[in-house]
């Protein structure tokens, strides 16, 4: 009987199996439907959460005047707390840090930038957060720490858009430390990589200023010595023989008078 069933078409065999295992088939179908509903609800909820978070983020208004922005920073942090793990929350933390930085609250700003770097490792704006950490240290005159932070960004996130700003800031610190050769290299990198941006233009201006102060850094390198010249160099350095003998009448040889170390006096 089983061998006869095995020879039937697939649809017929499926119908026979369902007739024998109706309960199991129904249970499996219900599980598949339930799983599809759960996945669908999760995706809908996630999308709805992202939408609500984005709307909440865009509703935060910044003051137009030069006054403090504490209310805006609190509003950004509220969005991050209300919609954790959302992309809007990540942006809210970064914006809160930037707002606090503008207010001169560098410790608080740095805490938010470090939170972003710690909790949103895969976020798009990681370079901005690392740049913010370095800028806070820079603004607090923690020069050595700021240099390390800028260098970490330039060395480990070379493709990030924030690298140009980090190199410019690092060059500025090197220049202030009396290291113009290091500053020159970084300014040149920025000017070359960002030729049409404002920071690229500023790097070009700083290079010209550096050239006026340290012209020796921009002097052309000496030409390489060819093997032919290298072989002839010892001969060129040897003193050339001269004919200083005088004739019996006191006259000198016309070819040798040009190289005498003194001037002949006529009697």
C-alpha positions in Angstrom: 0.0 0.0 0.0 2.8 2.4 0.9 4.6 1.6 -2.3 1.5 2.3 -4.3 1.2 5.7 -2.5 4.8 6.6 -3.2 4.1 6.3 -6.9 1.2 8.8 -6.9 1.6 12.4 -8.0 2.8 14.9 -5.3 -0.5 16.6 -4.9 -2.3 13.2 -4.3 0.4 12.1 -1.8 -0.1 15.4 0.1 -3.8 15.0 0.2 -3.4 11.4 1.7 -0.9 12.7 4.3 -3.3 15.5 5.3 -6.1 13.0 5.7 -4.0 11.0 8.1 -2.4 13.9 10.0 -5.2 16.5 9.9 -4.6 17.6 13.5 -0.8 18.0 13.2 -1.3 19.9 9.9 -3.8 22.3 11.4 -1.6 22.9 14.4 1.5 23.6 12.2 -0.6 26.0 10.0 -1.7 27.9 13.1 1.8 28.2 14.3 3.0 29.6 11.0 0.1 32.1 11.0 0.9 33.2 14.6 4.6 33.6 13.8 3.7 35.7 10.7 1.4 37.9 12.8 4.1 38.4 15.5 6.8 39.3 13.0 4.4 41.7 11.2 3.3 43.4 14.4 7.0 43.8 15.5 7.9 45.4 12.2 4.9 47.6 12.3 5.6 48.6 15.9 9.3 49.3 15.1 8.3 51.4 12.2 5.7 53.3 14.2 8.2 53.8 17.0 10.8 55.2 14.6 8.2 57.5 13.1 7.1 58.8 16.5 10.7 59.2 17.6 11.6 61.2 14.5 8.5 63.4 14.9 9.5 64.1 18.5 13.0 64.9 17.5 12.0 67.3 14.8 9.6 69.0 17.1 12.5 70.2 19.4 13.1 73.9 18.7 16.3 75.7 19.2 16.4 79.3 20.5 17.3 81.8 17.8 19.3 84.1 20.0 22.7 83.7 21.6 21.2 82.7 24.9 21.6 79.4 26.7 20.1 76.3 25.2 19.5 74.2 28.3 15.9 73.6 27.5 16.7 72.3 24.0 19.4 69.9 25.4 16.8 68.6 28.0 14.3 68.1 25.2 16.8 66.1 23.1 17.6 63.9 26.1 13.9 63.3 26.8 13.5 62.0 23.2 16.5 59.7 23.7 15.0 58.4 27.0 11.5 57.9 25.6 12.6 56.1 22.4 15.7 54.1 23.4 17.5 52.1 20.8 16.0 54.0 17.9 17.9 55.9 15.3 16.2 59.1 16.4 17.5 58.5 20.0 21.0 58.3 18.7 20.7 61.6 16.8 19.1 63.1 19.9 22.1 62.2 22.1 24.4 63.7 19.5 22.4 66.9 19.2 22.2 67.2 23.0 26.0 67.0 23.2 26.4 69.7 20.5 23.9 72.0 22.2 25.7 71.6 25.6 29.0 72.3 23.8 27.7 75.6 22.4 26.6 76.6 25.9 30.2 76.0 27.1 29.2 73.0 29.3 32.1 70.9 28.1 31.9 68.2 30.7 28.3 67.6 30.1 28.7 67.7 26.4 31.6 65.2 26.5 29.4 62.9 28.6 26.8 62.8 25.9 29.3 62.3 23.1 30.9 59.4 25.1 27.4 57.9 25.6 26.8 58.0 21.9 30.2 56.3 21.2 29.5 53.7 23.8 25.8 52.8 23.1 25.6 53.4 19.4 28.7 51.8 18.0 27.1 51.1 14.6 25.5 54.5 14.2 26.3 56.6 11.1 27.6 59.6 13.0 30.3 57.9 15.1 32.9 60.3 13.7 31.0 63.3 14.9 30.8 61.9 18.4 34.5 61.2 18.5 35.2 64.7 17.1 33.0 66.1 19.8 34.9 64.3 22.6 38.2 65.7 21.2 36.8 69.2 20.8 35.6 69.2 24.5 39.1 68.3 25.6 40.5 71.0 23.3 38.1 73.6 24.7 39.2 72.8 28.2 42.9 73.2 27.3 43.6 69.5 27.9 45.9 69.6 25.0 47.7 66.3 25.3 44.4 64.4 25.7 42.8 66.4 22.8 45.8 65.5 20.6 45.4 61.8 21.4 41.6 62.0 20.7 42.1 63.8 17.4 44.8 61.3 16.3 42.6 58.3 17.3 39.9 59.6 15.0 42.2 60.3 12.1 44.0 56.9 12.4 41.1 54.6 13.1 38.3 56.2 11.1 40.1 57.4 8.1 37.1 57.3 5.8 34.8 59.3 8.1 33.8 62.8 6.9 34.8 64.2 10.3 38.5 63.3 9.7 39.2 66.6 7.8 38.0 68.7 10.8 40.1 66.5 13.2 43.2 67.0 11.1 42.7 70.7 10.9 42.3 71.0 14.7 45.3 68.7 15.3 47.4 70.9 13.0 46.4 74.0 14.9 47.5 72.4 18.2 50.8 71.3 16.7 51.4 74.8 15.4 50.7 76.2 18.9 53.2 73.7 20.3 55.9 74.9 18.0 55.8 71.9 15.7 55.3 73.6 12.3 56.5 70.6 10.3 53.7 68.4 11.7 51.2 71.2 11.2 52.3 71.7 7.6 51.7 68.1 6.7 48.2 68.1 8.2 47.2 71.4 6.6 48.3 70.1 3.3 46.3 66.9 3.7 43.1 68.9 4.4 43.7 71.4 1.6 44.3 68.5 -0.8 41.3 66.4 0.3 38.8 69.2 0.7 39.7 71.6 -2.1 36.2 73.1 -2.5 35.1 73.3 1.1 35.5 76.1 3.6 37.8 74.0 5.8 40.0 73.3 2.8 40.2 77.0 2.0 41.0 77.8 5.6 43.8 75.1 5.5 45.2 76.8 2.5 45.3 80.2 4.3 47.0 78.6 7.3 49.6 77.1 5.0 50.4 80.5 3.5 50.8 82.0 7.0 53.0 79.1 8.0 55.1 79.7 4.9 55.7 83.3 5.9 56.9 82.2 9.4 58.8 79.1 8.4 60.1 79.5 4.9 62.7 76.8 5.4 59.9 74.2 5.6 58.9 75.0 2.0 62.3 75.3 0.4 62.7 72.9 -2.5 64.7 69.7 -1.8 68.2 69.5 -3.3 68.4 67.6 -6.6 69.6 64.1 -6.3 73.3 63.5 -7.3 73.8 61.3 -10.3 76.3 58.5 -10.3 78.5 60.4 -12.9 78.7 63.5 -10.7 79.3 61.4 -7.6 82.4 59.8 -9.3 83.8 63.1 -10.4 83.2 64.9 -7.1 86.7 64.0 -5.5 88.4 65.4 -8.6 86.3 68.6 -8.6 87.2 69.2 -4.9 91.0 68.9 -5.4 92.9 72.2 -5.8 93.8 72.9 -9.5 97.5 73.4 -10.2 98.6 76.9 -11.2 101.7 78.3 -12.9 103.2 81.0 -10.7 106.7 81.0 -12.2 108.0 84.4 -13.4 110.2 85.0 -16.4 113.7 86.5 -16.1 112.3 89.9 -17.1 109.7 89.9 -14.2 106.8 89.3 -16.5 104.3 86.6 -15.8 102.7 84.0 -17.9 99.5 85.4 -19.2 97.5 82.3 -18.3 98.8 82.1 -14.7 98.3 85.7 -13.6 94.6 85.2 -13.2 95.1 82.8 -10.3 97.9 84.4 -8.3 97.0 85.0 -4.6 98.5 88.5 -4.8 98.8 91.4 -7.2 102.1 92.0 -9.0 103.6 95.4 -8.6 105.4 97.0 -11.6 108.7 98.6 -10.9 
